Amino acid sequence: MLRENLYSVEKNIANICNSCNRTRDSITLIAVSKTKPLSDIEELVDIGINEFGENKVQELVDKYETISKPVHWHLIGHLQTNKVKYIVDKVYLIHSVDSLKLANEIQKEAVKKNVNVNILIEVNIANEESKFGVLKDEVIPLLENISVLSNVKVKGLMTVAPFVENEEDNRVHFRNLKQLSLDIISKNIDNINMSILSMGMTNDYRIAIEEGATMIRVGTGIFGSRSYDV
Ligand SMILES: *Cc1c(COP(=O)(O)O)cnc(C)c1O
């Protein structure tokens, strides 16, 4: 089933790329493996997937320590400062940095472990009450503060778009995130790179790709639905 699901996602991505004149290699597919067993992950590794997303630190660390194959782990869920120390040397990219306090903690732990940590700024682009992420107007001031942290490497922006019935409704948010990244690039802030736009999930990755996503995070579309009570 995983193989068939993956092929159908890949086929969709190829079609979307064709229709909007993008190349497949301009997009990284992250398989969101939260709640799913290691056996599923290993099956995907065997058919060429190398990027996995988890939303909980403990689950990421457990899988990191158990898996026998080298893969890239992406932390896509909210990160508490007291958990930073467990992951700075294990994670390929942290998608969910949303405060200077958190960035400072990452810097502190990164120095201790003598690593650089790649991060994205999570933006609450639709201004939703109940969402993590920095509001649009707060992103540039935050980046100016983060830019002085020697071991924290900003690579771009991430958003979790609203849950909508019609994926078209999220187009405006993806477009706004892309525009924000262009505004940031034009500011030329030292040590700040904007090559990654992490946006689009199972229900709306088509629109996200059309609007410039360079990373899409697909869980259900690859693994099937999740059950949280196992
Ligand atoms: C769970 C999750 C996803 C994947 O969601 P699907 O709808 O299953 O594709 C993507 N991004 C984040 C931040 C998530 O928590």
Ligand as a Chemical Component Dictionary entry (heavy atoms), coordinates in Angstrom:
data_LIG
# 
_chem_comp.id                   LIG 
_chem_comp.type                 NON-POLYMER 
_chem_comp.pdbx_formal_charge   0 
_chem_comp.three_letter_code    LIG 
# 
loop_
_chem_comp_atom.comp_id 
_chem_comp_atom.atom_id 
_chem_comp_atom.alt_atom_id 
_chem_comp_atom.type_symbol 
_chem_comp_atom.charge 
_chem_comp_atom.model_Cartn_x 
_chem_comp_atom.model_Cartn_y 
_chem_comp_atom.model_Cartn_z 
_chem_comp_atom.pdbx_ordinal 
LIG C1 C1 C 0 0.855  16.105 10.302 1  
LIG C2 C2 C 0 1.522  17.240 9.630  2  
LIG C3 C3 C 0 1.666  17.271 8.231  3  
LIG C4 C4 C 0 1.098  16.197 7.310  4  
LIG O1 O1 O 0 -0.292 16.257 7.287  5  
LIG P1 P1 P 0 -1.143 15.388 6.242  6  
LIG O2 O2 O 0 -2.418 16.138 6.129  7  
LIG O3 O3 O 0 -1.304 14.041 6.851  8  
LIG O4 O4 O 0 -0.384 15.346 4.974  9  
LIG C5 C5 C 0 2.354  18.330 7.670  10 
LIG N1 N1 N 0 2.860  19.334 8.428  11 
LIG C6 C6 C 0 2.732  19.351 9.780  12 
LIG C7 C7 C 0 3.320  20.478 10.549 13 
LIG C8 C8 C 0 2.058  18.307 10.411 14 
LIG O5 O5 O 0 1.940  18.327 11.755 15 
# 
loop_
_chem_comp_bond.comp_id 
_chem_comp_bond.atom_id_1 
_chem_comp_bond.atom_id_2 
_chem_comp_bond.value_order 
_chem_comp_bond.pdbx_ordinal 
LIG C1 C2 SING 1  
LIG C2 C3 SING 2  
LIG C2 C8 DOUB 3  
LIG C3 C4 SING 4  
LIG C3 C5 DOUB 5  
LIG C4 O1 SING 6  
LIG O1 P1 SING 7  
LIG P1 O2 DOUB 8  
LIG P1 O3 SING 9  
LIG P1 O4 SING 10 
LIG C5 N1 SING 11 
LIG N1 C6 DOUB 12 
LIG C6 C7 SING 13 
LIG C6 C8 SING 14 
LIG C8 O5 SING 15 
# 
